[in-house]
Structure formats: C-alpha cells, structure tokens
Amino acid sequence: MAGFIGVLLGALIAIIGMRFTFNTMMKEFDRREIMKEKMREIDALNLLNHKIQEILQKRDVLLKNAIRDVPDYQVLSDLDNVMITIDDFIYLQSFCAQNHYYLPTFMVEEFFSKISHRKVVMDPEQIRKVGAYTYKGGRLVLEEFSDQLMQMINDRKIELRQYTKRRYI
C-alpha cells in the first residue's frame, strides 16, 4: 500500500511539473509571437514614414520641373503645397492596403481623406506634363502624418522593450 501511494504521489508531482513546464513554455512562445508582431508593426510604420519623407524631399525637384513646364506655376509654388507623383500616391495606397494589419487604420484613412480634400484641380494635360498631383497645403498634412507615425513607432519600441524585459518563470 505504501508503494502504491508513493507511485501516485510521484505521478502527481510529475504531472504538476509537466504542467508548470508546459505553461512556462506557452507563455514564452506567446511573448515571442507578440514581440514578432511588434517588430513587424515597427517595420511597416518605418517603411511608410520613409516613403512620406521621400515624397517631402522630392518636393523641390518636382517644383522646379513644374515651374518650367506649367505656365500657371503660382498655384504650385506655395511653400505649403506638395506635389505627389502618381506612382508615389499609388504606392502609398497599395502599401497601406497590403499592410493594413500592422498600420493604424483610423490614422491612414484620416490621412488620405485630409490629403484628398487638398487636391488642386488642374487640366489633365498639365498633370501629365508634370507627372504629379498638386495638393494645396499638403506639406503640412504629410509632416503631421510623419510626426504621428514617429510617435507611434516610439510607442511600439517602448512596448517592445517592456516585452523583452518580461520573463515568465
């Protein structure tokens, strides 16, 4: 009888130990998966912010070409205006659509609605000559969106640091 109780007690200890080990492994796995998701989210936000910065840097080059090609350049030459090439605008839309899981949907929709309200209506011939759409006051919208993205990136990095410090034992 004592041997049987010893076997049951040993089995109970083994079951409890296995349960503890399994729970610890699952928590560690979940933590790693959350960290991977945060890393993907940070990467997507960084890529989008990089493209926004690239569009802002292209502004001066496109503005010089527009002044040369379009006679009514005073619409384009305001400091707050920005010209986004058709390819860049399509890239932004497709990037946001492909990475919608990692990007904040509300912020992206708000950005596209703000920028679309600022689109300057021009003759299609002028748009084809310049190769870009002009957005009146669009530079401010792009800079504000870039600042929001940077703030979000910093928040995600802080969350990632918290997950890396956390241990499940």
C-alpha positions as protocol buffer text, in pm:
chain_id: "A"
residue {
  index: 1
  type: MET
  ca { x: 0 y: 0 z: 0 }
}
residue {
  index: 2
  type: ALA
  ca { x: 281 y: 243 z: 83 }
}
residue {
  index: 3
  type: GLY
  ca { x: 443 y: 167 z: -253 }
}
residue {
  index: 4
  type: PHE
  ca { x: 120 y: 245 z: -434 }
}
residue {
  index: 5
  type: ILE
  ca { x: 83 y: 578 z: -251 }
}
residue {
  index: 6
  type: GLY
  ca { x: 445 y: 658 z: -340 }
}
residue {
  index: 7
  type: VAL
  ca { x: 376 y: 584 z: -707 }
}
residue {
  index: 8
  type: LEU
  ca { x: 63 y: 803 z: -703 }
}
residue {
  index: 9
  type: LEU
  ca { x: 250 y: 1082 z: -525 }
}
residue {
  index: 10
  type: GLY
  ca { x: 536 y: 1059 z: -776 }
}
residue {
  index: 11
  type: ALA
  ca { x: 289 y: 1065 z: -1066 }
}
residue {
  index: 12
  type: LEU
  ca { x: 115 y: 1369 z: -917 }
}
residue {
  index: 13
  type: ILE
  ca { x: 447 y: 1551 z: -878 }
}
residue {
  index: 14
  type: ALA
  ca { x: 540 y: 1462 z: -1237 }
}
residue {
  index: 15
  type: ILE
  ca { x: 203 y: 1587 z: -1369 }
}
residue {
  index: 16
  type: ILE
  ca { x: 236 y: 1914 z: -1176 }
}
residue {
  index: 17
  type: GLY
  ca { x: 593 y: 1959 z: -1300 }
}
residue {
  index: 18
  type: MET
  ca { x: 494 y: 1891 z: -1661 }
}
residue {
  index: 19
  type: ARG
  ca { x: 200 y: 2131 z: -1631 }
}
residue {
  index: 20
  type: PHE
  ca { x: 428 y: 2403 z: -1492 }
}
residue {
  index: 21
  type: THR
  ca { x: 684 y: 2344 z: -1768 }
}
residue {
  index: 22
  type: PHE
  ca { x: 416 y: 2346 z: -2038 }
}
residue {
  index: 23
  type: ASN
  ca { x: 262 y: 2671 z: -1907 }
}
residue {
  index: 24
  type: THR
  ca { x: 604 y: 2836 z: -1893 }
}
residue {
  index: 25
  type: MET
  ca { x: 684 y: 2728 z: -2248 }
}
residue {
  index: 26
  type: MET
  ca { x: 347 y: 2854 z: -2378 }
}
residue {
  index: 27
  type: LYS
  ca { x: 390 y: 3192 z: -2208 }
}
residue {
  index: 28
  type: GLU
  ca { x: 739 y: 3225 z: -2357 }
}
residue {
  index: 29
  type: PHE
  ca { x: 605 y: 3129 z: -2700 }
}
residue {
  index: 30
  type: ASP
  ca { x: 323 y: 3386 z: -2671 }
}
residue {
  index: 31
  type: ARG
  ca { x: 571 y: 3653 z: -2563 }
}
residue {
  index: 32
  type: ARG
  ca { x: 793 y: 3581 z: -2864 }
}
residue {
  index: 33
  type: GLU
  ca { x: 495 y: 3593 z: -3100 }
}
residue {
  index: 34
  type: ILE
  ca { x: 386 y: 3928 z: -2958 }
}
residue {
  index: 35
  type: MET
  ca { x: 743 y: 4057 z: -2998 }
}
residue {
  index: 36
  type: LYS
  ca { x: 746 y: 3941 z: -3363 }
}
residue {
  index: 37
  type: GLU
  ca { x: 418 y: 4123 z: -3428 }
}
residue {
  index: 38
  type: LYS
  ca { x: 553 y: 4441 z: -3268 }
}
residue {
  index: 39
  type: MET
  ca { x: 867 y: 4416 z: -3483 }
}
residue {
  index: 40
  type: ARG
  ca { x: 658 y: 4375 z: -3799 }
}
residue {
  index: 41
  type: GLU
  ca { x: 444 y: 4670 z: -3698 }
}
residue {
  index: 42
  type: ILE
  ca { x: 752 y: 4886 z: -3634 }
}
residue {
  index: 43
  type: ASP
  ca { x: 896 y: 4783 z: -3972 }
}
residue {
  index: 44
  type: ALA
  ca { x: 573 y: 4870 z: -4156 }
}
residue {
  index: 45
  type: LEU
  ca { x: 549 y: 5207 z: -3981 }
}
residue {
  index: 46
  type: ASN
  ca { x: 916 y: 5279 z: -4058 }
}
residue {
  index: 47
  type: LEU
  ca { x: 872 y: 5197 z: -4427 }
}
residue {
  index: 48
  type: LEU
  ca { x: 563 y: 5416 z: -4455 }
}
residue {
  index: 49
  type: ASN
  ca { x: 737 y: 5703 z: -4276 }
}
residue {
  index: 50
  type: HIS
  ca { x: 1041 y: 5661 z: -4502 }
}
residue {
  index: 51
  type: LYS
  ca { x: 819 y: 5693 z: -4811 }
}
residue {
  index: 52
  type: ILE
  ca { x: 648 y: 6003 z: -4669 }
}
residue {
  index: 53
  type: GLN
  ca { x: 990 y: 6161 z: -4604 }
}
residue {
  index: 54
  type: GLU
  ca { x: 1099 y: 6069 z: -4956 }
}
residue {
  index: 55
  type: ILE
  ca { x: 791 y: 6242 z: -5101 }
}
residue {
  index: 56
  type: LEU
  ca { x: 865 y: 6553 z: -4896 }
}
residue {
  index: 57
  type: GLN
  ca { x: 1225 y: 6557 z: -5023 }
}
residue {
  index: 58
  type: LYS
  ca { x: 1112 y: 6518 z: -5385 }
}
residue {
  index: 59
  type: ARG
  ca { x: 904 y: 6833 z: -5350 }
}
residue {
  index: 60
  type: ASP
  ca { x: 1179 y: 7076 z: -5452 }
}
residue {
  index: 61
  type: VAL
  ca { x: 1279 y: 6878 z: -5761 }
}
residue {
  index: 62
  type: LEU
  ca { x: 920 y: 6842 z: -5877 }
}
residue {
  index: 63
  type: LEU
  ca { x: 854 y: 7209 z: -5809 }
}
residue {
  index: 64
  type: LYS
  ca { x: 1144 y: 7316 z: -6031 }
}
residue {
  index: 65
  type: ASN
  ca { x: 1017 y: 7095 z: -6313 }
}
residue {
  index: 66
  type: ALA
  ca { x: 663 y: 7224 z: -6268 }
}
residue {
  index: 67
  type: ILE
  ca { x: 772 y: 7588 z: -6289 }
}
residue {
  index: 68
  type: ARG
  ca { x: 946 y: 7513 z: -6613 }
}
residue {
  index: 69
  type: ASP
  ca { x: 663 y: 7306 z: -6766 }
}
residue {
  index: 70
  type: VAL
  ca { x: 344 y: 7468 z: -6641 }
}
residue {
  index: 71
  type: PRO
  ca { x: 274 y: 7834 z: -6714 }
}
residue {
  index: 72
  type: ASP
  ca { x: 43 y: 7872 z: -6415 }
}
residue {
  index: 73
  type: TYR
  ca { x: 311 y: 7782 z: -6162 }
}
residue {
  index: 74
  type: GLN
  ca { x: 198 y: 8016 z: -5886 }
}
residue {
  index: 75
  type: VAL
  ca { x: -55 y: 7750 z: -5785 }
}
residue {
  index: 76
  type: LEU
  ca { x: 231 y: 7506 z: -5741 }
}
residue {
  index: 77
  type: SER
  ca { x: 496 y: 7728 z: -5589 }
}
residue {
  index: 78
  type: ASP
  ca { x: 344 y: 7797 z: -5248 }
}
residue {
  index: 79
  type: LEU
  ca { x: 568 y: 7669 z: -4967 }
}
residue {
  index: 80
  type: ASP
  ca { x: 292 y: 7460 z: -4812 }
}
residue {
  index: 81
  type: ASN
  ca { x: 198 y: 7289 z: -5136 }
}
residue {
  index: 82
  type: VAL
  ca { x: 335 y: 6949 z: -5222 }
}
residue {
  index: 83
  type: MET
  ca { x: 341 y: 6751 z: -5543 }
}
residue {
  index: 84
  type: ILE
  ca { x: 300 y: 6376 z: -5516 }
}
residue {
  index: 85
  type: THR
  ca { x: 380 y: 6178 z: -5827 }
}
residue {
  index: 86
  type: ILE
  ca { x: 111 y: 5944 z: -5947 }
}
residue {
  index: 87
  type: ASP
  ca { x: 340 y: 5645 z: -5883 }
}
residue {
  index: 88
  type: ASP
  ca { x: 411 y: 5755 z: -5525 }
}
residue {
  index: 89
  type: PHE
  ca { x: 43 y: 5807 z: -5448 }
}
residue {
  index: 90
  type: ILE
  ca { x: -45 y: 5463 z: -5585 }
}
residue {
  index: 91
  type: TYR
  ca { x: 246 y: 5315 z: -5386 }
}
residue {
  index: 92
  type: LEU
  ca { x: 116 y: 5476 z: -5066 }
}
residue {
  index: 93
  type: GLN
  ca { x: -233 y: 5340 z: -5124 }
}
residue {
  index: 94
  type: SER
  ca { x: -117 y: 4989 z: -5211 }
}
residue {
  index: 95
  type: PHE
  ca { x: 135 y: 4978 z: -4924 }
}
residue {
  index: 96
  type: CYS
  ca { x: -135 y: 5079 z: -4677 }
}
residue {
  index: 97
  type: ALA
  ca { x: -373 y: 4821 z: -4824 }
}
residue {
  index: 98
  type: GLN
  ca { x: -115 y: 4542 z: -4809 }
}
residue {
  index: 99
  type: ASN
  ca { x: -5 y: 4624 z: -4454 }
}
residue {
  index: 100
  type: HIS
  ca { x: -344 y: 4719 z: -4310 }
}
residue {
  index: 101
  type: TYR
  ca { x: -297 y: 4467 z: -4029 }
}
residue {
  index: 102
  type: TYR
  ca { x: 10 y: 4650 z: -3896 }
}
residue {
  index: 103
  type: LEU
  ca { x: -94 y: 5009 z: -3967 }
}
residue {
  index: 104
  type: PRO
  ca { x: -343 y: 5213 z: -3765 }
}
residue {
  index: 105
  type: THR
  ca { x: -649 y: 5214 z: -3991 }
}
residue {
  index: 106
  type: PHE
  ca { x: -802 y: 5530 z: -3847 }
}
residue {
  index: 107
  type: MET
  ca { x: -483 y: 5733 z: -3895 }
}
residue {
  index: 108
  type: VAL
  ca { x: -432 y: 5610 z: -4251 }
}
residue {
  index: 109
  type: GLU
  ca { x: -794 y: 5680 z: -4352 }
}
residue {
  index: 110
  type: GLU
  ca { x: -777 y: 6023 z: -4189 }
}
residue {
  index: 111
  type: PHE
  ca { x: -454 y: 6100 z: -4378 }
}
residue {
  index: 112
  type: PHE
  ca { x: -598 y: 6000 z: -4715 }
}
residue {
  index: 113
  type: SER
  ca { x: -918 y: 6196 z: -4654 }
}
residue {
  index: 114
  type: LYS
  ca { x: -722 y: 6507 z: -4550 }
}
residue {
  index: 115
  type: ILE
  ca { x: -486 y: 6487 z: -4846 }
}
residue {
  index: 116
  type: SER
  ca { x: -767 y: 6420 z: -5095 }
}
residue {
  index: 117
  type: HIS
  ca { x: -953 y: 6732 z: -4981 }
}
residue {
  index: 118
  type: ARG
  ca { x: -646 y: 6941 z: -5066 }
}
residue {
  index: 119
  type: LYS
  ca { x: -602 y: 6819 z: -5423 }
}
residue {
  index: 120
  type: VAL
  ca { x: -574 y: 7104 z: -5672 }
}
residue {
  index: 121
  type: VAL
  ca { x: -798 y: 7061 z: -5975 }
}
residue {
  index: 122
  type: MET
  ca { x: -586 y: 7107 z: -6285 }
}
residue {
  index: 123
  type: ASP
  ca { x: -612 y: 7036 z: -6653 }
}
residue {
  index: 124
  type: PRO
  ca { x: -526 y: 6669 z: -6727 }
}
residue {
  index: 125
  type: GLU
  ca { x: -266 y: 6789 z: -6979 }
}
residue {
  index: 126
  type: GLN
  ca { x: -84 y: 6982 z: -6707 }
}
residue {
  index: 127
  type: ILE
  ca { x: -96 y: 6682 z: -6475 }
}
residue {
  index: 128
  type: ARG
  ca { x: 51 y: 6465 z: -6748 }
}
residue {
  index: 129
  type: LYS
  ca { x: 327 y: 6717 z: -6819 }
}
residue {
  index: 130
  type: VAL
  ca { x: 423 y: 6747 z: -6455 }
}
residue {
  index: 131
  type: GLY
  ca { x: 358 y: 6381 z: -6375 }
}
residue {
  index: 132
  type: ALA
  ca { x: 222 y: 6459 z: -6032 }
}
residue {
  index: 133
  type: TYR
  ca { x: -83 y: 6579 z: -5848 }
}
residue {
  index: 134
  type: THR
  ca { x: -59 y: 6902 z: -5652 }
}
residue {
  index: 135
  type: TYR
  ca { x: -201 y: 6927 z: -5302 }
}
residue {
  index: 136
  type: LYS
  ca { x: -255 y: 7274 z: -5160 }
}
residue {
  index: 137
  type: GLY
  ca { x: -123 y: 7275 z: -4804 }
}
residue {
  index: 138
  type: GLY
  ca { x: -28 y: 6910 z: -4840 }
}
residue {
  index: 139
  type: ARG
  ca { x: 318 y: 6953 z: -4692 }
}
residue {
  index: 140
  type: LEU
  ca { x: 167 y: 7024 z: -4353 }
}
residue {
  index: 141
  type: VAL
  ca { x: -56 y: 6717 z: -4377 }
}
residue {
  index: 142
  type: LEU
  ca { x: 240 y: 6498 z: -4475 }
}
residue {
  index: 143
  type: GLU
  ca { x: 458 y: 6636 z: -4195 }
}
residue {
  index: 144
  type: GLU
  ca { x: 181 y: 6589 z: -3940 }
}
residue {
  index: 145
  type: PHE
  ca { x: 126 y: 6231 z: -4057 }
}
residue {
  index: 146
  type: SER
  ca { x: 501 y: 6167 z: -4039 }
}
residue {
  index: 147
  type: ASP
  ca { x: 511 y: 6302 z: -3683 }
}
residue {
  index: 148
  type: GLN
  ca { x: 220 y: 6077 z: -3585 }
}
residue {
  index: 149
  type: LEU
  ca { x: 399 y: 5778 z: -3737 }
}
residue {
  index: 150
  type: MET
  ca { x: 719 y: 5862 z: -3548 }
}
residue {
  index: 151
  type: GLN
  ca { x: 525 y: 5891 z: -3222 }
}
residue {
  index: 152
  type: MET
  ca { x: 361 y: 5557 z: -3290 }
}
residue {
  index: 153
  type: ILE
  ca { x: 700 y: 5398 z: -3372 }
}
residue {
  index: 154
  type: ASN
  ca { x: 842 y: 5524 z: -3043 }
}
residue {
  index: 155
  type: ASP
  ca { x: 539 y: 5388 z: -2854 }
}
residue {
  index: 156
  type: ARG
  ca { x: 581 y: 5048 z: -3018 }
}
residue {
  index: 157
  type: LYS
  ca { x: 952 y: 5045 z: -2932 }
}
residue {
  index: 158
  type: ILE
  ca { x: 870 y: 5114 z: -2567 }
}
residue {
  index: 159
  type: GLU
  ca { x: 616 y: 4829 z: -2571 }
}
residue {
  index: 160
  type: LEU
  ca { x: 876 y: 4602 z: -2732 }
}
residue {
  index: 161
  type: ARG
  ca { x: 1131 y: 4687 z: -2461 }
}
residue {
  index: 162
  type: GLN
  ca { x: 873 y: 4601 z: -2196 }
}
residue {
  index: 163
  type: TYR
  ca { x: 813 y: 4262 z: -2358 }
}
residue {
  index: 164
  type: THR
  ca { x: 1185 y: 4187 z: -2383 }
}
residue {
  index: 165
  type: LYS
  ca { x: 1234 y: 4261 z: -2012 }
}
residue {
  index: 166
  type: ARG
  ca { x: 941 y: 4043 z: -1907 }
}
residue {
  index: 167
  type: ARG
  ca { x: 1024 y: 3687 z: -1805 }
}
residue {
  index: 168
  type: TYR
  ca { x: 779 y: 3407 z: -1737 }
}
residue {
  index: 169
  type: ILE
  ca { x: 923 y: 3169 z: -1481 }
}
